[in-house]
Amino acid sequence: MTDFALTRIALPTGVELDVAITGPADAPPLILLHGFPESHRTWRYVMAHFADRYRLIAPDQRGFAGSSKPEGIEAYQPKAMVADLLALADHLGIDTFTLVGHDWGGAIAWMAALNHPDRITRLIMANSAHPFTYQKALFDDPDQRASAQYITEMRRPDFEQIVAQMGWDAYFDSRFAEPSAVVHITPEERAIYLAQWQTPGAFTAMVNWYRASPLIVPPMEGEVERPAYLDRPFPPVTQPTLLYWAMDDYALRPSLLVGIDTLVPDLTLVKAPGGHFVPWEQPDALIAAMEEWLADPNDQAPSGR
């Protein structure tokens, strides 16, 4: 069973989120955050596997699928998604929890963990770039800089028109160009993606995540002022963290792991073959890593109540 009923939840942040919730209500909570261009379905295999012993909560984040799509780029600053996360936990009566993230969901998870260690007890990350190593690599690693040029294109005010001229099918193929992704997408799943992207207002809202991000993507030619914080100590993530990294990810290069052990002192790093969309491209391998790590008595978390 990899389809979950959605609960519509209105939050004091001004948005309503569709949220997949499964597992015993009194079990330890795991909140799972998806990335671009996906939805809660990113986590369908993980949720099905752990539903016997964890309370799993996977929202469609603001702007995605059927959740609220506030107007304006400023509504998609990362702090807004962190606020949604904490408001969702409050609504569900969850004080502390394990946070799971992939891609953009991981970016929000890193930020939430750094700013709210009183709420987030552990992190499980799958190909989720740490904000410091990502920004540093964009300046210091030409391969990572090249891999991120799509962000500059997405930030163009006419990007929606570019995609419209390209056509949805062609855009779909460009987003999942890695062979590992193409192999794992069924026709049924493709249809779900295309329907979600074409929900009124969704595509602009999804792209606004990139437009609102403070991330600096230097061009391939020419220089951009280097952020001063890259040359200063960066606060460590204090939570025990499992970082699963598929090494064949084109968008997020292995250079993003350089220095990660200093930034995340309590780190379990699992390197594996495979592409970017770990939670459904290689769910068995990710689930096995999660099983081993969650079973470690040194990383046990309270129930969250």
C-alpha positions in Angstrom: 0.0 0.0 0.0 1.7 3.2 -1.1 -1.2 5.6 -1.4 -2.3 7.5 1.7 -5.4 9.5 2.4 -4.7 13.2 2.8 -5.9 15.4 5.7 -6.4 19.1 5.0 -4.9 21.1 7.8 -5.3 24.9 8.2 -2.3 26.5 9.9 -1.9 29.9 11.6 0.8 30.7 9.0 -2.0 31.4 6.6 -1.8 28.2 4.5 -3.7 25.0 4.3 -1.6 21.9 3.7 -2.7 18.4 2.5 -0.9 16.0 4.8 -0.5 12.2 4.6 -0.5 10.7 8.1 -0.1 7.0 9.0 1.1 4.9 11.9 0.0 4.7 15.5 -1.0 8.0 17.0 1.1 7.4 20.1 4.2 6.2 18.2 7.4 8.3 17.9 6.8 10.9 15.2 8.7 11.3 12.0 7.9 14.3 9.8 9.0 13.9 6.2 9.6 16.8 3.8 9.6 16.4 0.1 11.6 18.3 -2.5 11.1 19.8 -6.0 9.2 18.9 -8.1 7.4 16.3 -6.0 4.9 15.9 -3.1 4.3 13.7 -0.1 4.4 10.8 -2.5 8.2 11.0 -2.5 8.0 9.1 0.8 5.4 6.5 -0.1 7.7 3.5 0.3 9.3 4.8 3.5 5.9 5.5 5.0 4.5 2.1 4.1 7.6 0.3 5.6 7.7 2.2 9.0 3.9 2.6 9.5 3.8 -0.3 12.0 6.0 1.5 14.6 6.2 5.2 13.8 3.8 8.1 13.4 4.6 9.3 9.9 3.5 12.8 8.8 4.3 13.9 5.2 2.8 17.2 4.0 2.5 18.6 0.5 4.5 21.7 1.3 3.1 25.2 0.4 2.9 25.7 -3.3 2.9 22.0 -4.2 0.0 19.7 -5.4 -3.2 20.7 -3.6 -1.8 22.7 -0.7 -2.2 26.5 -0.6 -0.4 28.6 -3.1 0.0 32.1 -1.7 0.8 34.8 -4.3 4.1 36.5 -4.4 7.7 35.4 -4.3 8.2 36.5 -0.7 5.7 33.9 0.4 8.3 31.2 -0.4 11.2 32.3 1.6 12.6 29.3 3.5 11.6 30.8 6.8 8.0 30.4 5.7 8.3 26.7 5.2 10.1 26.3 8.6 7.2 28.1 10.2 4.7 25.8 8.4 6.6 22.8 9.7 6.5 23.9 13.4 2.9 25.0 13.1 2.0 21.6 11.7 3.8 19.8 14.6 1.9 22.1 17.0 -1.4 21.4 15.4 -0.8 17.6 15.7 0.3 17.9 19.4 3.9 17.0 18.6 6.5 18.7 20.8 9.7 17.0 19.6 10.3 14.9 16.5 12.6 13.3 14.0 12.8 15.3 10.8 13.3 13.6 7.4 14.2 15.5 4.3 15.1 15.1 0.6 16.2 17.8 -1.8 14.4 21.1 -1.0 12.7 19.3 1.9 16.2 18.7 3.2 17.2 22.4 2.9 14.2 23.3 5.0 15.1 20.5 7.5 18.7 21.8 7.9 17.4 25.3 8.5 14.8 24.1 11.0 17.4 21.9 12.9 19.9 24.7 13.1 17.3 27.2 14.4 15.0 25.0 16.5 17.1 22.3 18.3 14.5 22.3 21.1 12.0 20.8 18.7 14.0 18.6 16.3 15.7 15.7 18.0 17.2 13.9 15.0 17.7 14.3 11.3 17.4 11.8 8.5 18.6 13.3 5.2 18.7 11.9 1.7 20.7 13.8 -0.9 20.0 17.1 0.9 22.7 19.7 0.5 23.8 21.4 3.7 23.5 25.2 3.3 27.1 26.0 4.0 28.7 23.2 1.8 26.3 24.0 -1.0 27.0 27.7 -1.2 30.7 27.0 -0.8 30.8 24.4 -3.6 29.0 26.8 -5.9 32.0 29.1 -5.6 34.8 26.5 -5.3 33.7 23.5 -7.4 33.2 24.2 -11.2 31.3 21.0 -11.6 28.7 21.9 -8.9 28.5 25.4 -10.3 27.7 24.0 -13.7 25.1 21.5 -12.2 23.3 24.4 -10.6 22.9 26.7 -13.6 19.3 25.4 -14.0 18.4 27.5 -10.9 19.4 30.7 -12.7 17.2 29.7 -15.5 14.3 28.9 -13.2 14.6 32.3 -11.6 13.9 34.1 -14.9 10.6 35.9 -14.8 9.6 34.2 -18.1 10.5 30.7 -17.0 6.8 29.6 -17.0 6.5 30.7 -20.6 9.7 28.8 -21.5 8.2 25.6 -20.1 4.9 26.2 -21.8 6.7 26.5 -25.1 8.7 23.4 -24.3 5.6 21.4 -23.4 4.9 19.5 -20.2 6.1 16.1 -21.5 9.5 17.6 -22.6 9.9 19.4 -19.3 9.1 16.2 -17.4 11.8 14.4 -19.3 14.3 17.2 -18.6 13.6 17.1 -14.9 14.1 13.3 -14.7 17.0 13.1 -17.1 19.1 10.8 -15.0 18.8 7.2 -16.2 18.1 5.9 -12.7 15.1 8.2 -12.4 13.6 7.4 -15.8 13.8 3.6 -15.1 11.8 4.0 -11.9 9.0 6.2 -13.1 5.9 4.3 -14.1 3.3 5.7 -16.5 0.9 6.0 -13.6 3.4 8.0 -11.5 4.2 10.2 -14.5 0.5 11.1 -14.8 0.3 12.0 -11.1 3.3 14.4 -11.5 1.9 16.1 -14.6 -1.5 16.6 -12.9 0.1 18.0 -9.8 2.3 20.4 -11.7 -0.7 21.6 -13.7 -2.9 22.3 -10.7 -3.8 26.0 -11.0 -1.0 28.2 -9.6 1.2 25.2 -8.6 4.0 25.6 -11.1 4.7 29.2 -10.4 4.5 28.5 -6.7 7.0 25.6 -7.0 9.4 27.7 -9.0 9.1 30.6 -6.5 10.9 28.4 -4.0 14.0 29.0 -6.1 13.3 32.7 -6.7 12.9 33.4 -3.0 16.0 31.4 -2.0 19.0 33.5 -0.8 21.3 31.0 -2.5 23.8 32.7 -4.8 24.5 30.8 -8.0 27.5 32.3 -9.7 27.5 32.3 -13.5 30.0 30.1 -15.3 31.8 33.2 -16.6 32.7 36.2 -14.5 32.9 36.7 -10.8 30.3 37.3 -8.1 31.1 38.6 -4.6 31.8 35.7 -2.3 29.6 35.7 0.8 31.6 36.6 3.9 30.1 33.9 6.0 31.9 31.2 3.9 35.1 32.4 5.5 33.8 32.3 9.1 32.9 29.4 11.4 29.4 28.1 10.8 27.2 26.9 13.6 27.1 23.1 13.9 24.0 20.9 13.6 23.7 19.4 17.1 21.3 16.6 16.4 22.3 13.0 15.6 22.1 12.9 11.8 21.8 10.2 9.2 22.9 11.5 5.8 22.3 9.0 2.9 24.1 10.2 -0.2 23.6 8.7 -3.7 26.9 9.4 -5.4 25.6 9.6 -9.0 23.4 12.6 -8.3 24.0 15.1 -11.2 22.4 18.0 -9.4 24.2 17.6 -6.1 27.8 16.6 -6.5 30.0 14.7 -4.0 31.9 17.9 -3.3 29.0 18.8 -1.1 30.2 16.3 1.4 33.5 18.1 2.0 33.6 19.3 5.5 30.2 17.9 6.4 31.6 16.0 9.4 32.7 19.3 11.0 29.4 20.9 10.4 27.5 17.9 11.7 29.6 16.4 14.5 27.1 13.5 15.3 27.0 12.2 11.7 26.3 8.8 10.2 27.2 9.1 6.5 26.1 6.4 4.1 27.5 6.7 0.5 25.8 4.6 -2.1 25.4 4.3 -5.9 22.3 5.9 -7.5 20.7 9.1 -8.6 19.0 12.1 -7.0 15.5 10.8 -6.2 16.6 8.4 -3.5 13.3 7.9 -1.6 11.6 6.1 -4.6 14.6 5.3 -6.9 16.2 3.1 -4.2 13.8 2.9 -1.3 15.1 -0.5 -0.1 18.6 0.8 0.4 17.4 4.0 2.1 15.0 2.0 4.3 17.8 -0.4 5.3 20.1 2.5 6.3 17.2 4.1 8.3 16.4 0.8 10.0 20.0 0.3 11.2 20.4 3.9 12.3 17.0 4.1 14.1 17.7 0.9 15.9 20.9 2.4 17.5 20.2 2.8 21.2 22.4 5.9 21.2 20.0 7.6 18.8 16.7 6.9 20.5 14.3 9.9 20.6 11.3 10.5 22.9 7.8 9.9 21.7 7.3 13.5 21.0 4.4 14.2 23.4 
